[in-house]
């Protein structure tokens, strides 16, 4: 008799990664062959005693990798039963500055459409670009953040509440394309007038600038983030989670 694998709440491995592995094992073992309609989210939550968020995150990853496919009004189906070669890594990006006991205040200074030629060139698009400008105060030190997203990636971004969530998670949840790769550049540069106003510094002061270009699986840029600051205690973090 086959014993149903369950999640291990004592494991250091996150729950959604465990659910991902359980579903993937069923696909690759042939228990759920190609074309199989897998149980709905509610049933998976009940079987493994986890939240909908946990199940949804695992399934989103499997859909993104091509293991599962969703059909509107019908459910989620197995797309293939043969393991793909190689090692897959899930990248979780943090947009905040971290540190023990750090207090972060966030103020949105601007959100709206942007016609900057430089950003259009980097994003390789003639589509409308949405820009978000944020001031963050981290234990009294000020940082500026800019986000540039083509409208076709997040068509409803104007209606989204972005005050308390990560743009990376928003793209992962609702983006028409997902983040597959990130190119990060770290440099020291003289701040320009607008950045100087955001940082409450004099124009021309040297600041640390961390820029990230977000790239989809087809190699197309889908977003830009830029963090600028003159503080001395911030840490910028990228977390990699091995799934299989």
C-alpha positions in Angstrom: 0.0 0.0 0.0 1.4 3.4 -1.0 1.9 5.8 1.9 0.9 9.4 1.1 3.8 11.8 1.6 3.1 14.6 4.0 4.8 17.9 4.9 7.3 18.0 7.7 6.7 21.1 9.8 10.0 20.5 11.7 12.0 20.8 8.4 13.9 23.9 7.6 12.5 23.6 4.0 9.6 26.0 3.5 6.1 24.5 3.2 5.5 25.6 -0.4 8.8 24.0 -1.5 7.6 20.7 0.2 4.2 20.9 -1.6 6.1 21.6 -4.9 8.2 18.5 -4.4 5.2 16.3 -3.5 3.3 17.4 -6.6 6.4 17.1 -8.8 7.1 13.6 -7.5 3.5 12.5 -8.4 4.0 13.8 -11.9 7.5 12.3 -12.5 6.5 8.9 -11.0 3.6 8.6 -13.4 1.0 8.7 -10.6 -0.3 11.8 -12.2 0.4 11.3 -16.0 0.1 14.0 -18.6 -3.5 15.3 -19.0 -4.5 14.4 -15.4 -6.6 17.0 -13.7 -5.0 17.5 -10.3 -7.1 18.1 -7.2 -8.3 21.7 -6.7 -6.5 24.0 -4.2 -9.1 23.5 -1.5 -8.6 19.8 -1.5 -4.8 20.0 -1.6 -5.0 22.4 1.4 -7.1 19.8 3.3 -4.9 16.8 2.4 -1.7 18.5 3.4 -3.1 20.8 6.1 -1.5 24.0 4.6 -2.9 27.4 3.5 -4.1 28.4 0.1 -1.2 30.8 -0.2 1.3 27.8 0.3 -0.5 25.6 -2.3 -0.9 28.5 -4.8 2.8 29.4 -4.6 3.9 25.8 -5.3 1.5 25.5 -8.2 2.5 28.8 -9.7 6.1 27.6 -9.8 5.1 24.3 -11.5 3.0 26.3 -14.0 5.9 28.6 -14.7 8.2 25.6 -15.3 5.7 24.0 -17.7 4.8 21.0 -15.4 1.2 22.2 -15.0 -1.2 24.2 -17.1 -4.3 26.0 -16.1 -7.5 25.9 -18.1 -10.1 28.6 -17.3 -13.2 27.1 -15.8 -11.8 23.6 -16.0 -9.0 23.3 -13.5 -5.2 22.6 -13.5 -3.8 19.8 -15.5 -0.5 17.9 -15.8 1.4 19.2 -18.9 4.0 16.5 -19.1 5.3 13.4 -17.2 9.0 13.4 -18.1 11.5 15.1 -15.8 13.3 18.1 -17.3 17.1 18.0 -17.0 19.1 20.5 -15.0 18.8 22.2 -11.7 16.1 24.7 -11.1 16.4 27.5 -8.7 13.7 29.8 -7.4 14.8 33.3 -6.9 13.1 35.4 -4.2 14.1 39.0 -4.3 14.0 41.4 -1.4 13.4 45.0 -2.1 13.9 46.1 1.5 17.0 47.0 3.6 17.6 44.5 6.4 19.1 44.5 9.9 18.3 43.6 13.4 15.6 45.7 14.8 15.6 48.0 11.8 12.6 50.4 11.5 11.6 51.1 8.0 9.2 53.9 6.9 8.0 54.0 3.4 6.5 57.0 1.5 5.3 56.9 -2.1 6.4 60.2 -3.7 5.1 59.5 -7.3 3.3 56.9 -9.2 2.2 57.3 -12.8 3.2 57.0 -16.5 6.7 57.7 -17.6 8.1 58.7 -21.0 11.8 58.3 -20.2 13.7 57.3 -23.4 16.5 55.6 -21.3 14.1 53.2 -19.6 12.2 52.4 -22.8 15.6 51.5 -24.4 16.6 49.2 -21.4 13.1 47.6 -21.3 13.1 47.3 -25.1 9.5 48.4 -25.4 7.4 51.2 -27.0 4.6 50.3 -24.6 3.6 52.7 -21.8 5.9 52.5 -18.7 4.6 52.9 -15.2 7.0 54.5 -12.7 6.9 54.4 -8.9 9.1 56.6 -6.8 9.5 55.8 -3.1 11.4 57.4 -0.2 12.4 54.9 2.6 13.7 56.0 5.9 15.7 53.2 7.6 16.7 54.0 11.2 16.9 57.6 10.3 18.8 57.2 7.0 17.0 58.0 3.7 17.0 55.9 0.6 15.3 56.5 -2.7 13.8 53.7 -4.8 12.5 53.9 -8.4 10.5 51.1 -10.1 9.8 51.0 -13.9 7.3 48.4 -15.2 5.9 48.2 -18.8 2.1 48.4 -18.5 1.6 45.2 -20.4 3.3 43.3 -17.6 0.9 44.6 -14.9 -2.1 46.1 -16.7 -3.9 46.9 -13.4 -1.0 48.4 -11.6 -2.8 51.7 -11.1 -5.4 50.0 -9.0 -2.8 48.0 -6.9 -2.0 49.0 -3.3 1.8 49.0 -3.4 2.4 50.7 -0.1 3.0 47.5 1.8 4.1 44.9 -0.6 7.1 43.9 -2.8 6.9 44.7 -6.5 8.6 41.3 -7.1 5.8 39.5 -5.3 3.3 41.5 -7.3 4.9 40.5 -10.6 5.0 36.9 -9.5 1.3 36.9 -8.5 -0.2 39.0 -11.3 2.3 39.7 -14.0 1.7 38.5 -17.5 5.4 37.4 -17.5 7.4 36.1 -14.5 10.9 37.0 -13.3 13.4 34.4 -14.6 16.7 36.2 -14.2 18.0 39.4 -12.6 21.0 41.5 -13.7 22.3 43.6 -10.8 24.6 46.6 -11.0 26.2 48.3 -8.0 28.0 51.6 -8.5 28.9 54.9 -6.8 27.5 57.9 -8.7 26.8 61.5 -8.2 23.1 62.0 -7.4 21.0 64.2 -9.7 18.6 66.9 -8.8 15.5 64.7 -8.3 17.4 62.1 -6.3 18.9 64.9 -4.2 15.4 66.1 -3.3 14.3 62.5 -2.5 17.3 61.9 -0.3 17.3 65.4 1.2 20.9 65.8 0.1 22.9 68.3 -2.0 23.0 67.6 -5.7 26.3 66.1 -6.8 26.8 64.1 -3.5 28.2 60.6 -4.1 25.7 57.8 -3.4 25.5 54.1 -3.7 23.2 53.0 -6.5 21.9 49.4 -6.8 20.1 48.8 -10.1 18.3 45.6 -11.1 17.0 44.6 -14.5 14.3 41.9 -14.2 14.2 39.5 -17.2 11.6 36.9 -18.2 12.2 33.4 -19.4 12.2 34.5 -23.0 15.1 36.9 -22.3 13.0 40.1 -22.5 13.4 42.8 -19.8 10.2 43.3 -17.8 11.2 45.7 -15.1 13.8 48.0 -13.6 14.4 48.8 -9.9 16.9 51.3 -8.7 17.8 52.0 -5.0 19.9 55.0 -4.2 21.3 56.0 -0.8 24.1 57.6 1.2 23.5 55.6 4.3 26.1 53.3 5.8 24.1 50.5 7.5 21.9 49.0 4.9 22.2 45.5 3.4 20.6 44.6 0.1 19.6 40.9 0.0 18.8 38.4 -2.7 17.7 35.0 -1.5 18.0 31.8 -3.6 15.9 28.8 -2.8 16.8 25.4 -4.3 13.6 23.5 -5.3 15.0 20.6 -7.2 
